[in-house]
């Protein structure tokens, strides 16, 4: 039971909120004003109906008064003519008319009072309707101005939000650019260190690695032998000159220079 009450309350709250968004106070005021006009029209029709009934009763009263006066003259004429019986009959009918006149006068007074009440009510309601109409127009004008001001404020707020979105977009672009630059620098460093060679060229087996090391070692050994040969070739003429100088009893510095071609033939 509690769950159903909560669901009902939530549904009513949602419906009330939706209706509140759809409701336009200006339309509500116009509808209320129209309702009051219809009520005023009904009151006026009521006054007119009561006035019509009062007027009908008034006509009946006038007719009965005319008949009563006629019976009174007939009674007098009958008495003058010595017809007392006719005079009595005329007076009897006149008495019946007087009873009807009494009832009609009572009804007339009641209708007249009701008409006066309805007329006063209609006048009061008319004053209220006029005041409501004035207040309605004032409220509608105020609401329209407030609505226009709200739309202007919302427009300015929309522009501010748009500029904020642009700023956020620029910030995100700068962050992504910095991240991309950092990634590019890291890749350059990895490529320079050779860490990405295996990734680019693919995996290498142990035999190929051993062959590469042997090839590199052979190249180093060949280069070393070549350098030793060059050193030995450049130091051989100096030793020959030193030996000849010692045999002649001359210092090695005074010895004549030896032709490189002869040194080459000696070797």
RONU-284257 format. One record per residue: x, y, z of N, C-alpha, C, CB in turn; residue in three letters. Coordinates in steps of 0.02 Angstrom, whole numbers, padded with zeros to 5 digits, always signed. Glycine has a CB too. Layout:
N
XYZXYZXYZXYZALA/...
This chain:
267
+00042-00060+00000+00000+00000+00000+00044+00062+00000-00047+00000+00061UNK/+00099+00061+00041+00145+00118+00043+00178+00130-00024+00197+00107+00095UNK/+00195+00076-00059+00227+00083-00125+00179+00116-00174+00249+00014-00151UNK/+00117+00096-00173+00068+00126-00219+00058+00199-00204+00001+00089-00214UNK/+00058+00218-00140+00051+00289-00123+00110+00329-00149+00044+00298-00048UNK/+00170+00300-00140+00229+00335-00165+00228+00342-00241+00293+00298-00142UNK/+00207+00288-00275+00204+00291-00348+00153+00344-00369+00185+00222-00378UNK/+00096+00345-00335+00045+00395-00351+00070+00466-00339-00018+00383-00310UNK/+00106+00475-00284+00132+00540-00268+00184+00562-00320+00163+00540-00198UNK/+00228+00515-00338+00279+00531-00389+00246+00549-00455+00328+00472-00398UNK/+00195+00509-00474+00161+00523-00537+00127+00591-00536+00108+00468-00551UNK/+00095+00607-00481+00063+00672-00476+00114+00729-00477+00021+00677-00412UNK/+00170+00718-00443+00223+00769-00444+00250+00780-00514+00280+00750-00397UNK/+00261+00724-00551+00285+00730-00620+00234+00766-00664+00301+00659-00649UNK/+00171+00745-00656+00118+00776-00696+00111+00850-00680+00051+00741-00685UNK/+00115+00867-00615+00110+00937-00595+00167+00978-00624+00109+00943-00519UNK/+00228+00949-00623+00286+00984-00651+00279+00994-00726+00351+00946-00635UNK/+00254+00942-00760+00244+00948-00832+00191+01000-00848+00225+00880-00862UNK/+00136+00999-00810+00084+01049-00821+00108+01119-00806+00023+01033-00779UNK/+00151+01126-00755+00177+01191-00738+00220+01219-00794+00217+01187-00673UNK/+00258+01174-00827+00299+01197-00884+00254+01217-00943+00348+01142-00906UNK/+00198+01183-00951+00154+01198-01007+00108+01257-00994+00113+01138-01024UNK/+00097+01273-00931+00048+01325-00914+00077+01394-00930+00029+01321-00840UNK/+00035+01433-00963+00051+01503-00977+00006+01547-00935+00044+01519-01054UNK/+00033+01586-00888-00010+01627-00844-00057+01673-00883+00033+01668-00797UNK/-00035+01697-00940-00078+01741-00980-00139+01704-01005-00039+01771-01039UNK/-00130+01643-01027-00187+01603-01049-00233+01587-00991-00164+01539-01082UNK/-00204+01574-00932-00244+01560-00872-00285+01620-00852-00199+01538-00814UNK/-00255+01679-00855-00291+01740-00838-00348+01753-00888-00244+01800-00836UNK/-00333+01743-00952-00385+01753-01002-00443+01705-00992-00356+01745-01073UNK/-00426+01642-00974-00479+01593-00962-00521+01612-00901-00448+01523-00953UNK/-00487+01635-00848-00524+01656-00788-00569+01716-00804-00475+01674-00732UNK/-00543+01762-00843-00584+01820-00862-00644+01799-00904-00541+01871-00900UNK/-00633+01753-00949-00688+01728-00989-00740+01693-00946-00662+01680-01043UNK/-00717+01655-00896-00764+01621-00851-00805+01672-00812-00726+01575-00802UNK/-00773+01725-00788-00809+01777-00752-00859+01812-00797-00761+01828-00722UNK/-00841+01824-00860-00888+01855-00906-00949+01810-00917-00854+01869-00974UNK/-00937+01745-00922-00993+01698-00931-01038+01699-00869-00968+01627-00944UNK/-01007+01701-00809-01047+01704-00748-01087+01769-00745-01003+01698-00687UNK/-01055+01824-00765-01091+01888-00766-01148+01887-00815-01043+01945-00783UNK/-01137+01854-00871-01191+01848-00921-01249+01807-00893-01165+01816-00985UNK/-01234+01754-00856-01287+01714-00826-01326+01755-00775-01258+01651-00792UNK/-01290+01794-00735-01325+01836-00685-01370+01886-00721-01274+01873-00640UNK/-01346+01914-00775-01387+01963-00812-01448+01929-00842-01345+01996-00867UNK/-01438+01868-00868-01496+01832-00894-01546+01817-00839-01475+01767-00929UNK/-01519+01802-00779-01564+01790-00722-01603+01853-00704-01524+01767-00661UNK/-01570+01910-00705-01605+01973-00691-01658+01986-00743-01555+02032-00689UNK/-01641+01972-00806-01690+01982-00859-01749+01935-00852-01657+01973-00928UNK/-01737+01873-00833-01792+01825-00824-01837+01846-00767-01764+01755-00811UNK/-01807+01868-00711-01847+01890-00653-01887+01952-00672-01802+01904-00592UNK/-01854+01997-00709-01889+02058-00729-01947+02041-00776-01841+02107-00763UNK/-01936+01991-00818-01990+01970-00864-02048+01941-00825-01965+01919-00915UNK/-02033+01899-00776-02086+01869-00735-02122+01923-00695-02057+01816-00686UNK/-02084+01970-00668-02116+02025-00630-02162+02066-00676-02062+02071-00599UNK/-02139+02078-00737-02180+02116-00783-02243+02078-00802-02139+02133-00846UNK/-02238+02012-00810-02297+01972-00826-02347+01974-00769-02277+01899-00841UNK/-02323+01969-00707-02367+01974-00649-02399+02043-00645-02328+01958-00583UNK/-02359+02093-00661-02385+02161-00661-02442+02169-00711-02330+02212-00675UNK/-02434+02139-00770-02488+02141-00820-02550+02105-00795-02463+02110-00886UNK/-02540+02049-00763-02598+02012-00736-02633+02053-00682-02575+01944-00707UNK/-02593+02086-00641-02624+02127-00589-02665+02183-00620-02569+02157-00542UNK/-02638+02213-00671-02674+02267-00705-02739+02242-00735-02631+02300-00759UNK/-02736+02183-00766-02797+02154-00795-02849+02139-00742-02780+02091-00834UNK/-02827+02110-00686-02874+02094-00632-02903+02158-00602-02840+02052-00577UNK/-02862+02209-00597-02888+02273-00572-02941+02302-00618-02831+02324-00563UNK/-02928+02295-00684-02977+02318-00732-03042+02278-00726-02950+02314-00804UNK/-03035+02211-00718-03095+02169-00711-03132+02185-00646-03077+02094-00713UNK/-03093+02197-00594-03125+02214-00529-03163+02279-00534-03072+02218-00473UNK/-03134+02328-00567-03168+02392-00576-03232+02383-00618-03121+02443-00609UNK/-03227+02341-00668-03286+02329-00711-03341+02295-00672-03266+02286-00771UNK/-03324+02245-00630-03375+02211-00589-03405+02259-00538-03344+02150-00553UNK/-03364+02304-00514-03390+02353-00466-03441+02398-00499-03333+02395-00436UNK/-03428+02421-00561-03476+02463-00596-03539+02424-00613-03445+02491-00661UNK/-03530+02359-00632-03588+02318-00648-03632+02307-00586-03566+02250-00677UNK/-03600+02298-00529-03639+02289-00467-03680+02352-00452-03593+02272-00407UNK/-03648+02410-00461-03684+02472-00449-03741+02482-00499-03634+02532-00453UNK/-03727+02466-00562-03780+02473-00612-03838+02425-00598-03751+02462-00683UNK/-03821+02365-00575-03874+02315-00560-03918+02339-00502-03843+02246-00543UNK/-03886+02367-00451-03925+02393-00395-03969+02452-00418-03878+02415-00339UNK/-03942+02493-00461-03982+02550-00486-04042+02524-00527-03939+02596-00530UNK/-04032+02467-00561-04086+02439-00601-04132+02394-00559-04058+02400-00659UNK/-04120+02387-00494-04161+02345-00452-04144+02271-00457-04232+02355-00468UNK/-04088+02255-00485-04066+02185-00490-04013+02171-00437-04040+02169-00561UNK/-04038+02160-00377-03992+02146-00322-03954+02081-00332-04029+02144-00257UNK/-03987+02032-00361-03955+01968-00372-03894+01974-00418-04004+01918-00401UNK/-03902+02015-00471-03845+02025-00516-03789+02064-00481-03867+02062-00579UNK/-03811+02111-00440-03761+02150-00403-03722+02105-00355-03794+02207-00364UNK/-03758+02060-00322-03724+02013-00277-03674+01969-00315-03775+01968-00240UNK/-03695+01945-00373-03651+01902-00413-03589+01940-00435-03688+01874-00474UNK/-03598+02002-00455-03541+02043-00476-03493+02054-00418-03565+02110-00504UNK/-03520+02068-00359-03477+02079-00301-03442+02014-00280-03518+02107-00243UNK/-03476+01958-00289-03444+01894-00273-03383+01882-00318-03494+01835-00279UNK/-03394+01893-00382-03337+01885-00429-03281+01935-00413-03361+01895-00502UNK/-03301+01996-00393-03250+02045-00375-03209+02022-00315-03283+02113-00361UNK/-03241+01990-00269-03205+01965-00210-03156+01911-00230-03255+01938-00158UNK/-03176+01867-00278-03129+01816-00302-03068+01847-00336-03164+01769-00351UNK/-03082+01900-00373-03025+01934-00406-02979+01967-00354-03052+01988-00454UNK/-03007+01991-00300-02966+02022-00249-02919+01971-00217-03010+02054-00195UNK/-02944+01910-00209-02899+01857-00182-02841+01845-00230-02938+01792-00171UNK/-02857+01841-00294-02803+01832-00344-02755+01891-00345-02833+01821-00415UNK/-02784+01951-00338-02741+02010-00337-02694+02011-00277-02784+02073-00337UNK/-02718+01987-00221-02675+01983-00162-02616+01937-00174-02716+01960-00101UNK/-02632+01878-00201-02578+01830-00216-02529+01859-00267-02607+01763-00241UNK/-02557+01890-00319-02513+01918-00371-02471+01976-00343-02555+01943-00430UNK/-02499+02016-00301-02460+02070-00271-02404+02043-00227-02505+02116-00230UNK/-02418+01989-00191-02365+01957-00151-02310+01929-00196-02395+01901-00107UNK/-02332+01897-00249-02283+01870-00296-02244+01926-00330-02317+01827-00350UNK/-02278+01979-00345-02245+02036-00377-02192+02067-00331-02297+02091-00397UNK/-02209+02074-00268-02161+02102-00220-02100+02056-00213-02194+02112-00151UNK/-02112+01990-00213-02056+01942-00208-02011+01946-00269-02082+01871-00199UNK/-02043+01949-00328-02003+01954-00389-01966+02020-00393-02048+01947-00450UNK/-01997+02072-00369-01964+02137-00370-01903+02138-00324-02013+02192-00350UNK/-01911+02107-00265-01854+02102-00219-01797+02059-00248-01876+02073-00153UNK/-01817+02003-00280-01766+01960-00311-01731+01996-00368-01799+01895-00337UNK/-01769+02035-00404-01739+02072-00459-01689+02124-00433-01793+02106-00501UNK/-01707+02156-00380-01662+02206-00351-01598+02173-00326-01697+02244-00294UNK/-01606+02115-00294-01546+02079-00269-01501+02059-00327-01567+02017-00228UNK/-01532+02031-00379-01492+02009-00436-01460+02068-00472-01535+01969-00485UNK/-01496+02123-00474-01467+02182-00506-01407+02207-00468-01520+02238-00512UNK/-01413+02208-00401-01356+02229-00360-01297+02181-00367-01377+02235-00286UNK/-01314+02116-00367-01260+02066-00376-01227+02073-00444-01288+01995-00368UNK/-01268+02086-00495-01240+02096-00561-01194+02156-00564-01295+02102-00613UNK/-01213+02210-00530-01172+02270-00529-01106+02257-00492-01210+02327-00497UNK/-01111+02221-00435-01049+02205-00398-01003+02160-00439-01066+02171-00331UNK/-01034+02110-00472-00994+02065-00513-00964+02101-00572-01037+02007-00537UNK/-01001+02149-00600-00974+02188-00655-00914+02229-00633-01028+02234-00683UNK/-00918+02257-00573-00861+02295-00546-00800+02250-00536-00880+02330-00480UNK/-00814+02189-00509-00758+02143-00499-00728+02120-00565-00782+02082-00459UNK/-00770+02109-00614-00745+02088-00680-00703+02143-00711-00802+02070-00726UNK/-00726+02205-00704-00688+02261-00732-00620+02267-00696-00727+02326-00725UNK/-00621+02260-00629-00558+02265-00592-00512+02207-00610-00572+02265-00516UNK/-00542+02147-00618-00501+02090-00637-00471+02099-00706-00543+02026-00635UNK/-00510+02128-00752-00485+02140-00819-00425+02187-00818-00541+02168-00864UNK/-00430+02240-00778-00374+02287-00772-00312+02253-00743-00394+02347-00730UNK/-00324+02216-00688-00268+02181-00657-00239+02128-00703-00290+02149-00590UNK/-00284+02095-00740-00262+02044-00788-00215+02073-00840-00322+02011-00822UNK/-00234+02129-00868-00192+02160-00919-00126+02183-00890-00229+02220-00950UNK/-00128+02207-00827-00065+02228-00795-00019+02169-00784-00080+02263-00728UNK/-00048+02114-00759-00008+02054-00747+00020+02026-00812-00049+02000-00710UNK/-00022+02025-00864+00001+02000-00929+00058+02042-00956-00057+01999-00979UNK/+00052+02108-00950+00106+02152-00973+00170+02140-00933+00085+02226-00969UNK/+00162+02134-00867+00221+02121-00825+00253+02054-00842+00202+02123-00751UNK/+00211+02003-00852+00237+01937-00868+00273+01938-00936+00181+01885-00869UNK/+00243+01973-00984+00274+01978-01051+00342+02011-01047+00229+02016-01100UNK/+00346+02066-01007+00410+02100-00999+00461+02054-00964+00401+02164-00959UNK/+00438+02019-00912+00483+01973-00876+00506+01916-00922+00449+01944-00814UNK/+00460+01892-00964+00478+01839-01010+00530+01863-01060+00416+01814-01047UNK/+00521+01925-01085+00570+01952-01132+00638+01961-01099+00546+02020-01160UNK/+00637+01985-01036+00700+01993-00999+00733+01926-00987+00688+02030-00933UNK/+00692+01876-00972+00719+01809-00961+00751+01781-01024+00665+01761-00937UNK/+00718+01792-01081+00746+01768-01143+00812+01804-01159+00697+01778-01200UNK/+00815+01869-01144+00878+01905-01156+00933+01877-01111+00868+01981-01142UNK/+00917+01866-01048+00966+01838-01002+00987+01769-01024+00938+01835-00931UNK/+00939+01729-01047+00957+01662-01071+01001+01666-01133+00894+01622-01086UNK/+00988+01717-01175+01030+01725-01234+01102+01742-01214+01002+01780-01280UNK/+01109+01788-01166+01176+01804-01142+01208+01744-01108+01175+01864-01094UNK/+01169+01707-01070+01195+01648-01038+01217+01596-01089+01144+01617-00991UNK/+01178+01590-01143+01197+01543-01196+01263+01562-01228+01142+01540-01248UNK/+01273+01628-01239+01336+01651-01269+01394+01635-01222+01334+01726-01284UNK/+01386+01647-01157+01439+01632-01109+01455+01558-01108+01419+01655-01040UNK/+01403+01516-01109+01414+01444-01110+01450+01423-01174+01348+01407-01103UNK/+01432+01455-01230+01464+01437-01293+01538+01455-01290+01431+01473-01351UNK/+01554+01514-01264+01624+01533-01258+01661+01487-01210+01631+01606-01236UNK/+01628+01466-01157+01659+01419-01111+01673+01353-01146+01614+01408-01051UNK/+01626+01330-01187+01637+01269-01225+01696+01276-01273+01574+01249-01264UNK/+01701+01335-01304+01757+01347-01350+01823+01344-01311+01750+01414-01386UNK/+01825+01376-01252+01885+01374-01211+01904+01303-01191+01877+01416-01149UNK/+01854+01263-01173+01868+01194-01156+01894+01155-01215+01806+01161-01128UNK/+01866+01169-01275+01889+01134-01335+01962+01152-01350+01845+01153-01395UNK/+01979+01216-01342+02049+01236-01353+02095+01203-01303+02056+01313-01349UNK/+02074+01200-01240+02115+01168-01189+02126+01095-01205+02083+01176-01121UNK/+02072+01061-01227+02079+00990-01244+02126+00981-01304+02011+00959-01259UNK/+02121+01026-01353+02164+01022-01412+02237+01032-01392+02144+01073-01464UNK/+02250+01081-01347+02318+01091-01324+02345+01031-01285+02322+01154-01281UNK/+02303+01002-01243+02324+00943-01206+02341+00885-01253+02270+00921-01156UNK/+02299+00874-01303+02312+00819-01350+02375+00833-01391+02253+00809-01397UNK/+02386+00897-01409+02446+00914-01447+02509+00901-01405+02445+00987-01469UNK/+02507+00921-01341+02565+00909-01298+02576+00834-01288+02554+00943-01230UNK/+02522+00796-01281+02529+00724-01274+02559+00693-01337+02461+00692-01258UNK/+02538+00716-01396+02564+00689-01458+02638+00707-01466+02523+00715-01517UNK/+02658+00768-01447+02728+00787-01452+02771+00745-01405+02736+00861-01436UNK/+02746+00733-01344+02783+00691-01297+02790+00620-01324+02748+00690-01229UNK/+02738+00595-01355+02742+00527-01383+02791+00523-01440+02672+00504-01406UNK/+02791+00576-01484+02839+00577-01540+02910+00579-01514+02825+00636-01585UNK/+02924+00620-01462+02991+00623-01434+03013+00557-01404+02995+00677-01382UNK/+02966+00523-01370+02983+00458-01341+03000+00407-01395+02926+00433-01298UNK/+02962+00408-01450+02975+00361-01505+03044+00375-01536+02920+00365-01559UNK/+03061+00441-01543+03127+00458-01570+03183+00432-01525+03134+00534-01578UNK/+03175+00439-01460+03226+00414-01414+03232+00338-01418+03209+00435-01343UNK/+03175+00304-01423+03178+00231-01428+03211+00208-01493+03109+00201-01423UNK/+03196+00244-01547+03227+00226-01611+03302+00240-01609+03195+00266-01668UNK/+03323+00295-01577+03395+00310-01572+03432+00258-01530+03405+00379-01542UNK/+03400+00233-01479+03432+00183-01436+03430+00113-01465+03400+00183-01368UNK/+03395+00104-01520+03390+00038-01551+03339-00008-01519+03455+00005-01550UNK/+03300+00019-01473+03252-00023-01439+03195-00045-01485+03223+00012-01379UNK/+03185-00006-01538+03131-00023-01584+03154-00061-01645+03096+00039-01606UNK/+03221-00078-01649+03245-00114-01708+03212-00182-01714+03320-00122-01705UNK/+03209-00217-01657+03177-00283-01658+03104-00279-01678+03184-00316-01591UNK/+03072-00225-01658+03001-00218-01675+02993-00205-01749+02969-00161-01635UNK/+03040-00166-01778+03035-00149-01849+03056-00207-01893+03077-00087-01865UNK/+03115-00237-01877+03142-00289-01920+03116-00359-01904+03217-00290-01915UNK/+03083-00365-01850+03056-00430-01833+03104-00469-01788+03041-00470-01896UNK/+03083-00525-01761+03125-00565-01716+03184-00597-01753+03084-00619-01680UNK/+03243-00604-01718+03303-00636-01747+03321-00696-01705+03362-00586-01750UNK/+03343-00751-01739+03359-00812-01703+03431-00808-01677+03350-00874-01748UNK/+03450-00858-01636+03517-00859-01604+03572-00872-01654+03519-00913-01550UNK/+03561-00914-01705+03612-00929-01755+03631-00867-01794+03589-00984-01803UNK/+03580-00828-01814+03593-00767-01851+03631-00717-01808+03528-00736-01876UNK/+03614-00716-01743+03651-00671-01699+03724-00692-01692+03617-00670-01630UNK/+03737-00758-01688+03806-00782-01683+03845-00767-01747+03807-00858-01670UNK/+03812-00777-01805+03845-00761-01868+03862-00687-01872+03802-00782-01927UNK/+03817-00645-01849+03830-00573-01850+03889-00556-01805+03769-00534-01828UNK/+03894-00589-01747+03950-00575-01702+04017-00599-01733+03939-00609-01634UNK/+04015-00658-01767+04076-00683-01799+04098-00637-01855+04066-00754-01826UNK/+04051-00613-01894+04068-00567-01948+04098-00504-01921+04007-00551-01989UNK/+04071-00479-01867+04098-00418-01837+04168-00431-01810+04052-00393-01782UNK/+04179-00491-01779+04245-00507-01751+04297-00514-01807+04242-00571-01710UNK/+04278-00546-01863+04324-00554-01920+04344-00487-01948+04292-00596-01974UNK/+04298-00441-01951+04314-00375-01976+04363-00339-01930+04251-00333-01983UNK/+04355-00347-01866+04400-00316-01817+04470-00345-01822+04373-00324-01745UNK/+04473-00414-01829+04539-00447-01834+04575-00425-01897+04530-00524-01834UNK/+04539-00420-01952+04571-00398-02015+04596-00327-02010+04521-00402-02072UNK/+04559-00284-01980+04580-00215-01970+04641-00211-01926+04525-00174-01942UNK/+04642-00253-01874+04700-00254-01828+04763-00278-01864+04686-00298-01767UNK/+04758-00331-01905+04816-00356-01943+04841-00304-01992+04798-00421-01980UNK/+04797-00269-02024+04818-00218-02071+04856-00163-02037+04758-00189-02108UNK/+04832-00142-01978+04867-00090-01942+04936-00113-01919+04825-00068-01882UNK/+04942-00177-01897+05007-00203-01877+05056-00204-01936+05000-00274-01848UNK/+05033-00223-01995+05076-00225-02054+05101-00156-02072+05039-00254-02113UNK/+05057-00106-02067+05078-00038-02082+05130-00013-02033+05019+00008-02082UNK/+05121-00030-01970+05170-00010-01919+05236-00044-01930+05144-00025-01850UNK/+05234-00108-01947+05297-00145-01959+05333-00118-02020+05283-00220-01968UNK/+05297-00100-02072+05327-00074-02133+05358-00006-02121+05274-00070-02188UNK/+05326+00036-02081+05354+00102-02068+05414+00100-02021+05300+00147-02038UNK/+05422+00050-01978+05477+00046-01932+05537+00009-01960+05455+00014-01868UNK/+05532-00030-02014+05588-00069-02042+05643-00026-02069+05563-00114-02097UNK/+05635+00027-02109+05691+00067-02134+05732+00099-02079+05665+00121-02179UNK/+05699+00118-02024+05735+00148-01969+05784+00099-01938+05687+00174-01917UNK/+05766+00037-01931+05810-00013-01902+05870-00027-01948+05772-00079-01889UNK/+05860-00031-02015+05916-00043-02062+05966+00013-02059+05889-00051-02135UNK/+05945+00076-02058+05990+00132-02055+06030+00131-01991+05952+00197-02062UNK/+05999+00112-01937+06034+00109-01872+06088+00057-01873+05984+00094-01816UNK/+06078+00001-01905+06128-00053-01908+06186-00033-01952+06096-00117-01935UNK/+06176-00001-02010+06230+00020-02053+06272+00074-02020+06203+00045-02120UNK/+06245+00118-01987+06282+00170-01953+06328+00141-01900+06235+00221-01922UNK/+06306+00093-01865+06346+00062-01813+06405+00025-01842+06303+00014-01771UNK/+06397-00006-01903+06452-00042-01935+06505+00004-01961+06426-00086-01991UNK/+06492+00061-01987+06540+00110-02013+06570+00153-01960+06507+00153-02064UNK/+06549+00147-01901+06575+00188-01846+06547+00257-01846+06649+00191-01848UNK/+06492+00268-01882+06458+00332-01885+06393+00329-01848+06447+00354-01958UNK/+06376+00385-01822+06310+00384-01787+06253+00377-01836+06301+00448-01746UNK/+06200+00354-01810+06143+00340-01854+06114+00403-01883+06089+00304-01817UNK/+06127+00459-01851+06099+00522-01875+06136+00548-01934+06098+00573-01820UNK/+06203+00528-01940+06242+00554-01996+06239+00510-02056+06312+00562-01975UNK/+06211+00456-02052+06207+00409-02109+06166+00439-02164+06177+00342-02087UNK/+06183+00421-02226+06148+00444-02284+06080+00412-02289+06189+00431-02347UNK/+06037+00447-02313+05970+00417-02319+05968+00363-02371+05917+00469-02336UNK/+05932+00314-02358+05927+00255-02401+05865+00262-02443+05925+00189-02359UNK/+05874+00246-02506+05818+00249-02552+05765+00200-02532+05841+00236-02623UNK/+05706+00223-02531+05651+00180-02510+05642+00122-02558+05587+00219-02505UNK/+05661+00131-02621+05655+00076-02667+05704+00022-02651+05664+00099-02738UNK/+05767+00043-02632+05816-00007-02613+05794-00042-02549+05885+00025-02605UNK/+05768-00003-02503+05744-00035-02442+05691-00085-02456+05719+00016-02394UNK/+05653-00069-02505+05599-00116-02523+05630-00177-02554+05548-00083-02571UNK/+05685-00170-02598+05715-00229-02628+05750-00271-02576+05765-00209-02682UNK/+05781-00236-02525+05812-00274-02472+05765-00316-02434+05846-00230-02425UNK/+05709-00291-02425+05658-00332-02391+05637-00389-02435+05598-00291-02371UNK/
